[in-house]
Amino acid sequence: MKQAGLDATDIRILRIMQSSPELNIHEIGERVGLSHTPCWRRLRRMQDNGIIQGRVWLLSQELTGLDVSIFVSVRLKTHTPELLEDFEQATRDLPEILQCYSMSG
């Protein structure tokens, strides 16, 4: 299985990271038969290539008091690519906004 320049070891690393995100690079490397540095280099390459886009910890909404979802409708006068990019950038800079959806109809 080879996709986006990934070999079998890369795919194993990604599967391990998704199933056991608490593991450090050394532990991941042990599971795929690599020492720390080669494993780190593979992870770094996949980050630089955009394959790995970030790391996420999932929190309990209930226990953190963040159990409220609010949906807001925003209507733009025009829909030029530049305006949409500006709007997207403005929302990315606000940590309170977790997700945005584009809807039509």
SEKOL-779193 format. One record per residue (C-alpha): x, y, z; residue number from 1; residue in one letter. Coordinates in steps of 0.001 Angstrom, whole numbers. Each point is the difference from the previous one (the first is absolute). Layout:
# residues N
      px      py      pz   n res
       X       Y       Z NUM   A
...
//
This chain:
# residues 105
      px      py      pz   n res
       0       0       0   1   M
    1681    3219   -1141   2   K
   -1771    3354      60   3   Q
    1284    3584     -72   4   A
    3579   -1256     103   5   G
    -664   -2151    3060   6   L
    1632   -3366     440   7   D
   -1165   -2852    2234   8   A
    1991    1323    2983   9   T
   -1511    3482    -347  10   D
   -3478   -1507     -53  11   I
     768   -2104    3089  12   R
    1252    3124    1796  13   I
   -3186    1880    -887  14   L
   -2201   -2871    1167  15   R
    1866    -207    3303  16   I
    -265    3758     515  17   M
   -3743     -94    -573  18   Q
    -641   -3002    2222  19   S
    2460     960    2779  20   S
     572    3783     -77  21   P
    1627     -47    3440  22   E
    3101   -1823   -1289  23   L
    3222    1947    -438  24   N
    2306    -243   -3027  25   I
    2221   -2614    1647  26   H
   -2982   -2265     744  27   E
   -1407     418   -3516  28   I
    3419    -794   -1442  29   G
     267   -3165    2086  30   E
   -3322   -1221   -1354  31   R
    1064     485   -3629  32   V
    3625   -1078     410  33   G
    1637    3430    -202  34   L
    2243    1884    2393  35   S
    -985    3465    1208  36   H
    1672    2086   -2728  37   T
   -1312   -1832   -3099  38   P
   -3488     -73    1519  39   C
     214    3734     793  40   W
    1169     739   -3555  41   R
   -2959   -1879   -1473  42   R
   -2440    1837    2265  43   L
    1623    3331    -851  44   R
    -186    -739   -3751  45   R
   -3684    -909     297  46   M
    -628    3243    1909  47   Q
    1921    2063   -2565  48   D
   -1928   -1697   -2842  49   N
   -3340     750    1659  50   G
    -868   -3647     599  51   I
      22     577    3762  52   I
   -1855    3259     528  53   Q
      -8     191    3762  54   G
    -600   -1805    3249  55   R
   -3244      97    1879  56   V
   -1009    -904    3532  57   W
   -3694    -661     391  58   L
   -1474    1508    3152  59   L
   -3160    -914    1821  60   S
   -2382    2828    -796  61   Q
   -2057    -784    3059  62   E
    2896    -109    2479  63   L
    1618    3162   -1380  64   T
   -3236    1960     -42  65   G
     228     391   -3769  66   L
   -3168   -1932    -726  67   D
   -1766    2766   -1920  68   V
     -22     181   -3784  69   S
   -1097    3170   -1721  70   I
    -751     291   -3695  71   F
     129    3467   -1525  72   V
   -1024     916   -3515  73   S
    2191    2585   -1730  74   V
   -1128    1490   -3284  75   R
    2560    1690   -2259  76   L
    -995    2620   -2573  77   K
    2412   -1391   -2583  78   T
    1745   -3327    -399  79   H
    3262     865   -1699  80   T
    2913   -2339     681  81   P
    1867    2859    1699  82   E
   -2878     809    2358  83   L
    -525   -3660     872  84   L
    3723    -383     729  85   E
     -68    3116    2219  86   D
   -3020   -1354    1881  87   F
    1617   -3405     443  88   E
    3200    1591    1299  89   Q
   -1942    2161    2463  90   A
   -1802   -3049    1383  91   T
    3239   -1999     265  92   R
    1402    2682    2297  93   D
   -2835    -429    2519  94   L
     591   -2942    2361  95   P
   -3682     -17     968  96   E
    -959   -1062   -3539  97   I
     660   -3709    -306  98   L
   -1664    -748   -3333  99   Q
   -1470    1895   -2942 100   C
   -2277   -1348   -2694 101   Y
    -897    1410   -3377 102   S
   -3647    -567    -849 103   M
   -1999     762   -3098 104   S
   -3636     -34    -917 105   G
//
